[in-house]
Amino acid sequence: MSSLRFVLASASPARRSLLEAAGVTPEVHVSGVDEDHTTGTPAEVALTLAELKAHAVAERLPRELHERVVVLGCDSVLELDGHDGTAFGKPADVTEAVARWREMRGRRGVLHTGHAVVLFDQAQRRSVSELASAEVRFGHPTDADIDAYVATGEPLRVAGAFTLDRLGGWFVEGIDGDPGTVLGVSLPLLRRMLTDLGLSVPTLWTHLGPLRP
């Protein structure tokens, strides 16, 4: 059993599912950070928002004085090829989501995911932050495919207007890089960040289900 509390500063079901599949049972605390006024390149926006989310939750998290707590904040932003550094987050509405997909199809983009970790350990507070990026190759869905996909509501809830592990996966041709980056958490990067803070990944494992053939 884990001797740490692991707090995810995100309401993303994909991030939570990915962590749970990797043996971590996170507490979910939504940061409430305003994402609309952060400026910079897409990579800078993703990293800055991840840091803001992690620290916002860390500031208000009830905890015992000597309790060991890890807070993970993440944010993902899509940078579409040929858009001169424009950051694409969640579409504002159905019209924007349809237009976005009609523009993305057949093209490439880079999905940037910022990771920020805050560790409370022996009454001390330390933090690290890093960025992971992966290239996404989009397929060629028809207009009817796009309309049907947007009608499900899924593209309105996720950065870049697509998922990899759900309905959007039908329209993604491939990923160059860590697929976890696209899902919302790069486990290899997170492991390195935790190592920098003196934490071993197995100390986070709270459940290990039976192996299945």
C-alpha positions, 0 to 999 in steps of 0.5 A: 500500500502507498504511504503517500497521498496522490492528488490529481489537480484535474477533472480529466477522466482520461488522466485519472484512468491512466493513473489508475491503470498504472497502480495509482488511486488519485484524489481528484481536486479541480483547480478552478484556474482560469485557462483563458488568459494565459499567453505564450507559445503552445508549449509555454501555455501548457506548462504554465497552466500545469504549474498554476493548477498544481500550485492552486490545489496545493495551496488549499489542500487540507493535510496533516503537518507531517503528511506526505502528499504529491500533487500533480497538475497537467494541461494539454494544448494542441499546436496545429501544423502551419498555424504559427504557434497558435494554441488550441485548447477545448473548442468553445462550441459545436461550430468551432469544433466542427471547423477545427476538425475540418481543418485538422483532417489530413494534417499533423499537430503537436500535442503538448502536455505540461506536468507539474508536481508539488511534494509536501514531505516532512513539512517541506514543499518542493516542486518540479515541472516539465513538458512532454510533446508528441506528434499526432497524425490525423486521418481523413474523416468525412464531413458526416463523420465530423458532424457525428463525432462533434454531436457526441459532445466528446470534442468539446470536453478535451484539448485539441477537440480529440481523444486517442483512447475513445471515439476520437481514436477512429480518426487518428492515424498515428502518434510519434512519441509517448501516447500517454502525452496525448492521453494527458499524462506521460508516465515515463516523464512523471517517473523521472520527475518523481525521481528528481524529488526522491520518490520511487514509483512503487511507493505510489502503487495502491492497488495491483490487480491480478494479471490476466492472460 
